[in-house]
């Protein structure tokens, strides 16, 4: 009667109702939806209503089968969403994890951007440490995504998976670089690339990343420290002292008062035996240093280079005299000057230096002994 009389009379809408319980002859009977509802070919609303009734009645397996049928008759996005919902139903309600995974995979095959299926499937794969499967899932989604921010997020996740979970350094570097094409100023990606390049001893690429970090450094001190690291790589890892000198000069320009830069320059230029350039660096260091101890150290270094390397006694004497002007009782400078004056035969300078040294002795007996020795040495030497 319903099919041949009631349904054909509907002109605009047709509503089919269902009573879960019915009173018949004084008895309450439970009734189920008609099985013929499943045979309605393309009426999604009816099928969804039928699924709801089945779920309320506890007939979960039949509800799942109808859900799969709706997915088959839907378009791609709707089918993917339906399969994702079905996967959630299997995962959360039925606790059938294998069928849930199958539905999530089917949803992603139809729509790689289906977020629910993606998140649930990643959770399933992580629970069994299937990082290869997670990587395949992310790479499949990356091929279909055009939005730059989403691509960056996917590349960073892939890089961390290859880096920390799979230990594939080359792939990790590749995806970190793809991420930096979108966000070149991300300091975390730069540090990760530095760590990986150091791990595989790719010093040129490591220097490239350090220079990138320098470009985004906020203060001269930070830039100076980065340039110092680059110079150490050039010197100790690549054996390129000339490159090290170049980066050290850049570091000196960033922070002229950093003693570590001058110490490194002194060591590298000494290895290269570039004495004239070393003197220029020491003269610059002398002008920027304010503390007397720092000036003394610089003057002693200059005197050593002048006297022992360049054989420029006149310039060495000038350095020792500047030392005595800062610290008049410096015995090392006086001893050096005495030796130079004795070997060069400069009697007047030697005598004047001895008198000056005697003036700075605290005890009269010490001054008397020194002044008594001066004419004796003068007579013997000159």
PEURQUI-V919431 format. One line per field, one symbol per residue. ss: DSSP state (H for helix, E for strand, C for the rest). burial: 1 if it has 24 or more other C-alpha atoms within 12 Angstrom, else 0. A space follows every 10 residues. Layout:
ss: ???
burial: ???
This chain:
ss: CHHHHHHHHC CCCCCCCCCC EEEECCEEEE CCCCHHHHHC CCCHHHHHHH HHHHHHCCCH HHHHHHHHHH HHHCCHHHHH HHHHHHHHHH HHHHCCHHHH HHHHHHHHHH CCCCHHHHHH HHHHHHHCCC HHHHHHHHHH HHCCCCCHHH HHHHHHHHHH HHHHHHCCHH HHHHHHHHHH HHCCCCHHHH HHHHHHHHHC CCHHHHHHHH HHHHHCCCCH HHHHHHHHHH HHHHHHHCCC HHHHHHHHHH HHHHCCCCHH HHHHHHHHHH HHCCHHHHHH HHHHHHHHCC CHHHHHHHHH HHHHHHHHHC CCHHHHHHHH HHHHHHCCCC HHHHHHHHHH HHHHCCHHHH HHHHHHHHHC CCCHHHHHHH HHHHHHHHHH HC
burial: 0000000000 0000000000 0000000000 0010001100 0001011111 1011100001 0011111111 1100000011 1111111111 1000001011 1111111111 1111111111 1111100000 1011111111 1100000000 1111111111 1110000010 1111111111 0000010011 1111111000 0010111011 1111000000 0011111111 1111100000 1011111111 1111111111 1111111111 0000100110 1111110000 0001111111 1111111000 0010111111 1111000001 0011011111 1100001001 1011111100 0000000001 1001000000 00
